Amino acid sequence: MRVVGIRSLNSRLSHYVRLAASGETVLVSDHDRVVAELRPPAETRSPILADAVLAEAVRQGWLTPPAVATGGAPPVAEPVAPLRDLLDELESDRSDR
């Protein structure tokens, strides 16, 4: 475990990030007070950023996962009416103005 001041962290951030990636915890201090920790991700954290962000949102309660997993692609939306019929109806509605 290492302790680093904010100024030193700012000037050598990539070095300390590499230390954390290799498994070391880096404590960040400000005026001899620990204000943050830079550490490797938890074993349960996904290495893919999008998955990790979604998992964190679920843990925080911002998102609710689906009650039933469908396991496939979302259903394909069927057209309501042919495009020509929709355009004709739109033109009809606009002609009243």
N, C-alpha and C positions, 0 to 999 in steps of 0.2 A: 504494500500500500504506500502511495506517495501523497504528499501534500504539496500543493502548488498555489501560489498567489494568483489573483485575477490578472495582473499585468503579465506575469510570466505565461499564464495560460493563453492569453490573447496573442502573445508574440510567437508561441510555439504550439498552437492548437493541434496541428496535424500530428506532431510528435506524441502528445498526450492521448489523442484519439487512437493512435496505433497501439499505445500501451494498454488502453482499455480493451481494444479489440483482441489483444493477445491474452487477456484474462486478468489484468491488474486493475485494481480500483484506485482512482485518483480523487483525492479530496481537494476541493477548491475552497480556498480561504480568502476572506476579506477582513483585513485588520485583525488577524489572529483568531478569527471566528469561522468555522466551517459553514459554508453557505450552499454547497452543492456537492454531488458525487458524480463522477464520470466512471461508469463501470460497463462491463460487457452485458449484452442483452441476456435476459433470463432464458433458461433452457427451453421454456415453453413458447417463447416469442418466435414468430415466423421470420425467416430470413428475407422474405419478400415484403417490401415496404407496404404495398397496398393491403396485403393480408394482415400485417401487423397493425396498421392504422384501423382497419375494420374491427379486429379483435379488441383493440383498446377501446374503441367506441362502444362495443358491446359490454365490456367490463365496466365502463363508466356509466352505462345505462342510457347513452345517447341513442343507441339503436337496439332494436329487439330482433333476434334472429327469427326466421320463419318457424312456425309451429310444426310444419311438416315439410321435410326436404323432398323436393320433386326429383332431384337428381338429373334433370335434363334441362334442355333449353326452354326459355319461356314460350308460352303458346303464341302461335302466329295469329295476328289480328286479321279477321276476315273483313273484306270491304263491306261497307254499309250499303252502297249502291254503286253502280257504274259511274265513272268519272263524268261521262257526257250528261247523265241525268242530274248530277250534282251541279254542274256548271249551268245547265239550262234552268234549274230551279233558282240558282243564285242570280242569274240574269233576269229572271222573272221578278224576283224580290226587289232588285235594284231599279227596275223599270217603273215601279210605283213612286219613286222619289222625284 
